Amino acid sequence: MNQLPESFLVIGLGATVAVLVFGFVIWFVSRYRRCPSDKILVVYGKVGGGKSARCHHGGASFIWPVVQDYQFLDLTPIPIEIKLEGALSKQNIRVNTPSSFMVGISTEPGVMENAAERLLGLGLDEIKDLARDIIFGQMRVVIATMNIEEINADRDKLIANISTGVEVELKKVGLRLINVNIQDITDASGYIDALGREAASKAINEAKIKVALADRDGQIGAADAHRDQRVRVAEANATAVQGENRSKVEIANSDAARREQQAEAERKASAAEKVATAKALEESYTAEQRAEQQRAERDKATQFANTVVPAEIAKEKQIVDAEAEAERVRRTQKGEADAVRLIKQAEADGIKMVQFAEADGLRAKFTAEADGIRLKLLAEAEGTEALLKKKAEGFRELVATTGSADAARSLLVTEQLPALVREQATAISNLKIDKVTVWDSGKGGADGKTSTAGFVSGLMGALPPLHELAGNVGIKMPAFTGEVKPEAAAPAAPAKGAVEKKG
């Protein structure tokens, strides 16, 4: 009974160990990366050796977790079309050199690390743009070191120079040059076309000379063959005649006939030979004359290419330089005009801003003054309103205290009497009357009184009401206004022409 649990425990431990081992194997396999043949495996992070990355072309590598990571660089060839136009050659002639390049990421040790440092994470289009810029610059440098004749005639040298210069620069960013194809080379001045026409004319002239020489040799050979034919025919005839003569030895006149035939044959052969020789010489001279004419035309074309074409190129260069100078002057003047316009615009903007600031200041000042006046008037109005309200409340309380509005009004008038008397006293206090002289005609008016009597009567008639009003409120009039007796109903009229003076 005790052995059964122990067996279960052993089985459990074995299963746990197996699971752990299997998990470790799966984890190890998941961190092991294989590199395809068309890619470069770049392991970066903590790779050791003081390097920023470790590159593998083919094979595989274990990627440690946390401290390392990886990416792939694509080795797909990248085609690049270069439309180079207006590149200056060694002779300062601008040429157009369209070409096509094939580049790719290098698998050379040391260069792969450059690609890992500078191209990792970039797409093929971005790498293509970078390579195009490098190739553009190096092509201009190479063309600037070569003459037009070398560029046009020696394509192998041009491609070798471009490949050498471009390859060095591409290796700095981890690329390599796979293929270079130079297309048709042209120039704006037509110098290359002139070289082509010169070469074509030279080839045509040489071909014509060869044709003339071949015709001459053929005609001479035909004449020699015809001559040999006639000589051999004559020899055969002579042999036949000799045989006949030997057969007819007995005939006396056969010898003379044979000699005559031989002389005639020799004469004809000599004449034919001379005619053929003369004809061959004539044809030879004609061919030489044509060859000389062709050579003269070739020399003329050479002189044209050596004299007129450089002059035209110099003329075009002067025109281009003049246009460039005019363009520079025009741009300089335009820049100066733009600068003056910008300065004027800045001054106008400054003046406008100053005016706006002054207007804003005046507006703010006037607004502040208006607000101050409004607040002042509002305060005065509120003070007046408060004063009137207080007076109304006081008058209301006064009416309530006195019991009637008439009594309150009399009280208010009484309150103002000291001020009235003070004002009247002030008005006449500074008058110094030493003597009053009255001139009167003595004639009475409609009421029978003179002017003086009327004045005095009016003055004296106004004093009792004042005394009465002052007495009602408990005020005593000053002594210079006189005194009203209680029993007097009305003041007596003063004597005619008399004036009472007191004080």
C-alpha positions as CSV (number, residue, x, y, z in Angstrom):
1,M,0.0,0.0,0.0
2,N,3.0,2.4,0.6
3,Q,4.6,1.6,-2.7
4,L,1.7,2.9,-4.8
5,P,1.9,6.6,-3.7
6,E,5.7,6.6,-4.2
7,S,5.3,5.4,-7.8
8,F,2.7,8.2,-8.5
9,L,5.2,10.7,-7.0
10,V,8.0,9.5,-9.3
11,I,5.7,9.6,-12.3
12,G,4.6,13.1,-11.4
13,L,8.2,14.3,-11.1
14,G,9.2,12.7,-14.3
15,A,6.3,14.3,-16.1
16,T,7.2,17.7,-14.7
17,V,10.8,17.3,-15.8
18,A,9.7,16.3,-19.2
19,V,7.4,19.3,-19.5
20,L,10.2,21.6,-18.4
21,V,12.6,20.1,-20.9
22,F,10.1,20.3,-23.7
23,G,9.3,23.9,-22.8
24,F,13.0,24.8,-22.8
25,V,13.5,23.1,-26.2
26,I,10.5,25.0,-27.7
27,W,11.8,28.3,-26.2
28,F,15.3,27.6,-27.6
29,V,13.9,26.8,-31.0
30,S,11.8,29.9,-31.0
31,R,14.9,32.1,-30.4
32,Y,17.0,30.4,-33.1
33,R,16.7,32.3,-36.4
34,R,17.8,31.1,-39.8
35,C,18.9,33.5,-42.5
36,P,17.5,33.0,-46.1
37,S,20.0,33.2,-49.0
38,D,18.4,36.4,-50.4
39,K,18.7,38.3,-47.1
40,I,21.2,39.4,-44.4
41,L,20.4,38.6,-40.8
42,V,21.3,41.6,-38.6
43,V,21.6,40.9,-34.9
44,Y,21.8,44.0,-32.8
45,G,21.9,44.9,-29.2
46,K,24.6,43.4,-27.0
47,V,26.6,41.5,-29.5
48,G,30.1,41.8,-28.0
49,G,33.4,42.7,-29.6
50,G,32.6,46.4,-29.4
51,K,30.3,46.2,-32.4
52,S,26.9,47.7,-32.9
53,A,25.6,44.7,-34.9
54,R,26.5,41.2,-36.1
55,C,25.6,40.3,-39.7
56,H,25.0,36.8,-41.1
57,H,24.6,35.9,-44.8
58,G,23.2,32.4,-44.7
59,G,23.4,30.2,-41.7
60,A,21.6,30.9,-38.4
61,S,22.1,32.6,-35.1
62,F,20.6,32.3,-31.6
63,I,18.9,35.5,-30.4
64,W,19.2,36.1,-26.7
65,P,16.0,37.5,-25.2
66,V,15.9,41.0,-23.7
67,V,19.5,41.9,-24.6
68,Q,19.3,41.2,-28.4
69,D,17.0,41.6,-31.3
70,Y,17.2,41.0,-35.1
71,Q,16.1,42.3,-38.5
72,F,16.6,41.3,-42.1
73,L,18.2,43.3,-45.0
74,D,16.8,42.5,-48.4
75,L,19.4,41.6,-51.1
76,T,17.0,42.2,-54.0
77,P,18.8,44.1,-56.9
78,I,17.6,47.7,-57.2
79,P,17.5,49.1,-60.8
80,I,18.2,52.9,-61.0
81,E,17.7,55.1,-64.1
82,I,20.0,58.1,-64.1
83,K,19.0,60.9,-66.5
84,L,22.2,62.9,-66.2
85,E,22.0,66.1,-68.2
86,G,24.3,69.1,-68.6
87,A,27.4,67.5,-66.9
88,L,30.6,69.5,-67.6
89,S,33.4,67.6,-69.3
90,K,37.1,68.3,-69.1
91,Q,36.7,70.7,-72.1
92,N,33.8,72.6,-70.3
93,I,31.3,71.1,-72.8
94,R,28.0,70.0,-71.2
95,V,27.1,66.4,-72.1
96,N,24.0,64.3,-71.5
97,T,24.8,60.8,-70.3
98,P,21.6,58.8,-69.6
99,S,22.5,55.4,-68.0
100,S,21.1,52.6,-65.9
101,F,22.6,51.1,-62.8
102,M,21.9,47.9,-60.9
103,V,22.9,48.1,-57.2
104,G,22.2,45.9,-54.1
105,I,23.2,45.5,-50.5
106,S,26.7,44.0,-50.4
107,T,27.5,40.7,-48.7
108,E,31.2,41.5,-48.3
109,P,32.4,41.3,-44.7
110,G,32.9,44.7,-43.3
111,V,30.5,46.3,-45.9
112,M,27.6,44.4,-44.5
113,E,28.2,46.1,-41.2
114,N,28.0,49.5,-43.0
115,A,24.6,48.5,-44.4
116,A,23.4,47.4,-41.0
117,E,24.4,50.8,-39.5
118,R,23.0,53.0,-42.3
119,L,20.3,51.1,-44.1
120,L,18.6,49.0,-41.5
121,G,14.9,49.9,-41.3
122,L,14.9,51.7,-44.7
123,G,12.7,50.5,-47.6
124,L,13.9,49.7,-51.1
125,D,12.6,53.1,-52.4
126,E,14.6,55.0,-49.8
127,I,17.7,53.0,-50.5
128,K,17.2,53.6,-54.2
129,D,17.0,57.4,-53.6
130,L,20.1,57.3,-51.5
131,A,22.1,55.4,-54.2
132,R,20.8,57.7,-57.0
133,D,22.2,60.7,-55.2
134,I,25.6,59.0,-54.7
135,I,25.7,57.9,-58.4
136,F,24.7,61.4,-59.7
137,G,27.6,63.0,-57.8
138,Q,30.2,60.5,-58.9
139,M,29.2,60.5,-62.5
140,R,29.6,64.3,-62.6
141,V,33.1,63.9,-61.0
142,V,34.2,61.2,-63.5
143,I,32.9,63.1,-66.6
144,A,34.7,66.3,-65.4
145,T,38.0,64.4,-65.7
146,M,37.5,63.1,-69.3
147,N,37.5,64.7,-72.8
148,I,34.6,64.4,-75.1
149,E,36.6,62.1,-77.4
150,E,37.2,59.7,-74.6
151,I,33.6,59.8,-73.4
152,N,32.3,59.2,-76.9
153,A,34.8,56.7,-78.2
154,D,36.1,54.8,-75.2
155,R,33.0,53.5,-73.5
156,D,34.9,50.8,-71.6
157,K,37.1,53.4,-69.9
158,L,34.1,55.6,-69.1
159,I,32.3,52.6,-67.5
160,A,35.4,51.6,-65.6
161,N,36.0,55.1,-64.2
162,I,32.3,55.4,-63.2
163,S,32.3,51.9,-61.6
164,T,35.5,52.6,-59.7
165,G,34.2,56.0,-58.3
166,V,30.7,54.8,-57.6
167,E,31.7,51.5,-56.0
168,V,33.9,53.3,-53.5
169,E,31.1,55.6,-52.4
170,L,28.5,52.9,-52.3
171,K,30.6,50.7,-50.0
172,K,30.5,53.5,-47.4
173,V,26.7,52.9,-47.0
174,G,26.9,49.1,-47.5
175,L,25.9,48.9,-51.2
176,R,27.7,47.3,-54.2
177,L,27.5,48.1,-57.9
178,I,26.1,45.1,-59.9
179,N,25.9,46.5,-63.4
180,V,26.4,49.7,-65.4
181,N,24.9,50.5,-68.8
182,I,25.7,53.8,-70.6
183,Q,23.2,54.7,-73.1
184,D,23.5,57.2,-76.0
185,I,25.7,60.2,-75.2
186,T,24.8,63.6,-76.5
187,D,25.8,67.2,-76.0
188,A,24.0,70.5,-76.4
189,S,26.7,72.1,-78.7
190,G,26.6,69.3,-81.3
191,Y,30.3,68.4,-80.9
192,I,29.7,64.7,-80.6
193,D,27.5,64.8,-83.7
194,A,30.3,66.6,-85.6
195,L,32.8,63.8,-84.5
196,G,30.4,61.2,-85.7
197,R,30.0,62.9,-89.1
198,E,33.8,63.2,-89.3
199,A,34.2,59.5,-88.6
200,A,31.5,58.5,-91.0
201,S,33.0,60.7,-93.8
202,K,36.4,59.2,-93.1
203,A,35.0,55.7,-93.3
204,I,33.1,56.5,-96.5
205,N,36.2,58.0,-98.1
206,E,38.3,55.0,-97.2
207,A,35.7,52.6,-98.5
208,K,35.5,54.6,-101.8
209,I,39.3,54.5,-102.1
210,K,39.3,50.7,-101.5
211,V,36.6,50.3,-104.1
212,A,38.5,52.3,-106.6
213,L,41.7,50.3,-106.0
214,A,39.8,47.1,-106.3
215,D,38.2,48.3,-109.6
216,R,41.7,49.3,-110.9
217,D,43.2,45.9,-109.9
218,G,40.3,44.1,-111.5
219,Q,40.6,46.0,-114.7
220,I,44.4,45.5,-114.8
221,G,43.9,41.8,-114.2
222,A,41.3,41.6,-116.9
223,A,43.6,43.3,-119.3
224,D,46.5,41.0,-118.4
225,A,44.3,37.9,-118.9
226,H,43.1,39.2,-122.3
227,R,46.6,39.9,-123.3
228,D,47.8,36.4,-122.3
229,Q,44.8,34.9,-124.1
230,R,45.7,36.7,-127.3
231,V,49.4,35.8,-127.0
232,R,48.6,32.2,-126.5
233,V,46.1,32.2,-129.3
234,A,48.8,33.8,-131.5
235,E,51.3,31.2,-130.4
236,A,48.9,28.4,-131.2
237,N,48.2,29.9,-134.6
238,A,51.9,30.4,-135.2
239,T,52.5,26.7,-134.3
240,A,49.8,25.6,-136.6
241,V,51.3,27.8,-139.4
242,Q,54.7,26.3,-138.8
243,G,53.3,22.8,-139.1
244,E,51.6,23.8,-142.3
245,N,54.8,25.4,-143.6
246,R,56.8,22.3,-142.8
247,S,54.2,20.3,-144.6
248,K,54.4,22.7,-147.5
249,V,58.2,23.1,-147.5
250,E,58.3,22.6,-151.1
251,I,56.1,25.5,-151.8
252,A,58.4,28.5,-152.4
253,N,56.1,31.2,-151.3
254,S,55.1,29.5,-148.0
255,D,58.0,31.0,-146.2
256,A,57.0,34.6,-147.1
257,A,53.4,34.0,-146.1
258,R,54.5,32.5,-142.8
259,R,56.7,35.5,-142.0
260,E,54.0,37.9,-143.0
261,Q,51.5,36.1,-140.6
262,Q,54.0,36.2,-137.8
263,A,54.7,39.9,-138.3
264,E,51.0,40.6,-138.4
265,A,50.4,38.6,-135.2
266,E,53.2,40.4,-133.4
267,R,51.9,43.8,-134.5
268,K,48.4,43.0,-133.4
269,A,49.6,41.6,-130.1
270,S,51.8,44.6,-129.4
271,A,49.0,47.0,-130.3
272,A,46.5,45.2,-128.1
273,E,48.9,45.2,-125.2
274,K,49.5,49.0,-125.6
275,V,45.8,49.7,-125.8
276,A,45.1,47.6,-122.7
277,T,48.0,49.2,-120.8
278,A,46.8,52.7,-121.8
279,K,43.2,51.9,-120.8
280,A,44.4,50.5,-117.5
281,L,46.5,53.6,-116.8
282,E,43.6,55.9,-117.7
283,E,41.2,54.0,-115.3
284,S,43.9,54.1,-112.7
285,Y,44.4,57.8,-113.1
286,T,40.6,58.3,-112.9
287,A,40.4,56.3,-109.7
288,E,43.4,58.2,-108.2
289,Q,41.7,61.5,-109.1
290,R,38.5,60.4,-107.4
291,A,40.4,59.3,-104.4
292,E,42.2,62.7,-104.2
293,Q,38.8,64.4,-104.5
294,Q,37.5,62.3,-101.6
295,R,40.6,63.0,-99.6
296,A,40.2,66.7,-100.2
297,E,36.6,66.5,-99.0
298,R,37.8,64.6,-96.0
299,D,40.5,67.2,-95.3
300,K,37.8,69.9,-95.7
301,A,35.5,68.1,-93.2
302,T,38.5,67.8,-90.8
303,Q,39.3,71.5,-91.1
304,F,35.7,72.3,-90.6
305,A,35.6,70.1,-87.4
306,N,38.9,71.6,-86.2
307,T,38.1,75.2,-86.9
308,V,34.4,76.0,-87.4
309,V,33.1,73.6,-84.8
310,P,35.3,75.0,-82.0
311,A,34.4,78.5,-83.1
312,E,30.7,77.7,-82.9
313,I,31.2,76.0,-79.5
314,A,33.1,79.1,-78.3
315,K,30.3,81.3,-79.7
316,E,27.7,79.1,-77.9
317,K,29.7,79.3,-74.7
318,Q,29.9,83.1,-74.9
319,I,26.1,83.2,-75.5
320,V,25.6,80.9,-72.5
321,D,28.0,82.9,-70.4
322,A,26.3,86.2,-71.4
323,E,22.9,84.8,-70.6
324,A,24.1,83.5,-67.3
325,E,25.6,86.9,-66.5
326,A,22.4,88.6,-67.5
327,E,20.4,86.2,-65.4
328,R,22.7,86.8,-62.5
329,V,22.4,90.6,-62.9
330,R,18.6,90.3,-63.2
331,R,18.4,88.1,-60.1
332,T,20.6,90.5,-58.2
333,Q,18.5,93.5,-59.2
334,K,15.4,91.6,-58.4
335,G,16.8,90.7,-55.0
336,E,17.7,94.4,-54.4
337,A,14.3,95.5,-55.5
338,D,12.7,92.8,-53.3
339,A,14.9,94.0,-50.4
340,V,13.9,97.6,-50.9
341,R,10.2,96.6,-51.2
342,L,10.5,94.6,-48.0
343,I,12.2,97.5,-46.2
344,K,9.5,99.9,-47.4
345,Q,6.8,97.4,-46.5
346,A,8.4,97.0,-43.0
347,E,8.5,100.8,-42.6
348,A,4.9,101.2,-43.7
349,D,3.9,98.3,-41.4
350,G,5.9,100.0,-38.6
351,I,4.2,103.4,-39.2
352,K,0.8,101.7,-39.4
353,M,1.5,99.8,-36.2
354,V,2.6,103.1,-34.5
355,Q,-0.6,104.8,-35.8
356,F,-2.6,101.9,-34.6
357,A,-0.9,102.1,-31.2
358,E,-1.5,105.9,-31.0
359,A,-5.1,105.4,-32.1
360,D,-5.5,102.7,-29.5
361,G,-3.9,105.0,-26.9
362,L,-6.1,107.9,-27.8
363,R,-9.1,105.6,-27.9
364,A,-8.2,104.3,-24.5
365,K,-7.5,107.8,-23.2
366,F,-10.9,109.1,-24.5
367,T,-12.6,106.1,-23.2
368,A,-11.0,106.6,-19.8
369,E,-11.9,110.3,-19.8
370,A,-15.5,109.5,-20.9
371,D,-15.7,106.8,-18.3
372,G,-14.4,109.3,-15.7
373,I,-16.9,112.0,-16.8
374,R,-19.7,109.5,-16.8
375,L,-18.8,108.2,-13.4
376,K,-18.4,111.8,-12.1
377,L,-21.8,112.8,-13.5
378,L,-23.3,109.6,-12.2
379,A,-21.8,110.3,-8.8
380,E,-23.2,113.9,-8.9
381,A,-26.5,112.6,-10.0
382,E,-26.6,110.0,-7.2
383,G,-25.5,112.7,-4.7
384,T,-28.1,115.1,-5.9
385,E,-30.7,112.3,-5.8
386,A,-29.6,111.3,-2.3
387,L,-29.7,115.0,-1.2
388,L,-33.2,115.5,-2.7
389,K,-34.4,112.3,-1.1
390,K,-33.0,113.5,2.3
391,K,-34.6,116.9,1.9
392,A,-37.9,115.2,0.9
393,E,-37.7,113.0,4.0
394,G,-36.8,116.0,6.2
395,F,-39.7,118.0,4.7
396,R,-42.0,115.1,5.2
397,E,-40.9,114.8,8.9
398,L,-41.2,118.6,9.2
399,V,-44.8,118.5,7.9
400,A,-45.5,115.7,10.3
401,T,-44.0,117.6,13.2
402,T,-45.7,121.0,12.5
403,G,-49.0,119.4,11.5
404,S,-49.6,121.3,8.2
405,A,-47.7,122.1,5.1
406,D,-48.3,125.9,5.6
407,A,-46.7,125.8,9.0
408,A,-43.8,123.9,7.6
409,R,-43.4,126.3,4.7
410,S,-43.4,129.3,7.1
411,L,-40.8,127.5,9.2
412,L,-38.6,127.0,6.1
413,V,-39.0,130.7,5.1
414,T,-38.1,131.7,8.6
415,E,-35.0,129.5,8.4
416,Q,-33.9,131.4,5.2
417,L,-34.5,135.0,6.7
418,P,-31.0,135.3,8.3
419,A,-29.4,134.5,5.0
420,L,-31.6,137.0,3.2
421,V,-30.9,139.7,5.8
422,R,-27.2,138.9,5.6
423,E,-27.2,139.2,1.9
424,Q,-29.0,142.6,2.0
425,A,-26.7,143.9,4.7
426,T,-23.7,142.8,2.7
427,A,-25.0,144.5,-0.4
428,I,-25.2,148.0,1.4
429,S,-22.5,147.5,4.0
430,N,-19.8,149.0,1.9
431,L,-21.8,152.0,0.8
432,K,-20.7,155.3,2.3
433,I,-23.5,157.9,2.3
434,D,-22.4,161.2,3.8
435,K,-25.1,163.3,2.3
436,V,-28.1,162.8,0.2
437,T,-29.1,165.5,-2.2
438,V,-32.5,165.4,-3.8
439,W,-33.4,167.4,-6.8
440,D,-37.1,167.5,-7.2
441,S,-39.2,169.6,-9.5
442,G,-41.9,169.8,-6.9
443,K,-44.6,168.6,-9.3
444,G,-46.7,165.8,-8.1
445,G,-47.7,162.7,-10.0
446,A,-51.2,161.2,-10.5
447,D,-51.5,160.6,-6.8
448,G,-50.3,164.1,-5.9
449,K,-46.9,163.0,-4.6
450,T,-43.5,164.1,-5.9
451,S,-40.8,161.6,-7.0
452,T,-38.9,162.0,-3.8
453,A,-42.0,161.5,-1.7
454,G,-42.9,158.5,-3.7
455,F,-39.5,156.9,-3.3
456,V,-39.4,157.5,0.5
457,S,-42.9,156.4,0.9
458,G,-42.2,153.2,-0.9
459,L,-39.1,152.5,1.1
460,M,-40.8,153.2,4.4
461,G,-43.8,151.2,3.3
462,A,-41.7,148.1,2.7
463,L,-40.1,148.2,6.2
464,P,-43.2,147.3,8.3
465,P,-43.9,144.0,6.5
466,L,-40.3,143.0,7.0
467,H,-40.5,143.9,10.7
468,E,-43.7,142.0,10.9
469,L,-42.3,138.9,9.1
470,A,-39.2,138.9,11.3
471,G,-41.3,139.3,14.4
472,N,-43.4,136.4,13.5
473,V,-40.4,134.2,13.6
474,G,-38.8,135.8,16.6
475,I,-36.1,137.8,14.8
476,K,-35.3,141.4,15.4
477,M,-34.5,143.7,12.5
478,P,-31.3,145.7,12.6
479,A,-31.5,149.2,14.1
480,F,-30.7,151.0,10.8
481,T,-34.1,149.7,9.4
482,G,-36.0,151.7,12.0
483,E,-38.6,150.6,14.5
484,V,-42.3,150.1,14.1
485,K,-44.6,151.1,16.9
486,P,-47.2,148.6,17.8
487,E,-50.1,151.1,17.7
488,A,-49.1,152.5,14.3
489,A,-51.2,150.9,11.6
490,A,-49.2,152.4,8.8
491,P,-46.2,154.6,8.7
492,A,-46.7,158.3,8.4
493,A,-45.8,159.8,5.1
494,P,-42.7,161.9,5.5
495,A,-42.7,165.6,4.7
496,K,-42.3,166.7,1.2
497,G,-38.6,166.9,0.3
498,A,-37.4,165.5,3.6
499,V,-35.2,162.4,4.1
500,E,-34.5,160.8,7.4
501,K,-30.9,159.7,7.9
502,K,-29.8,157.5,10.7
503,G,-26.5,156.2,11.6
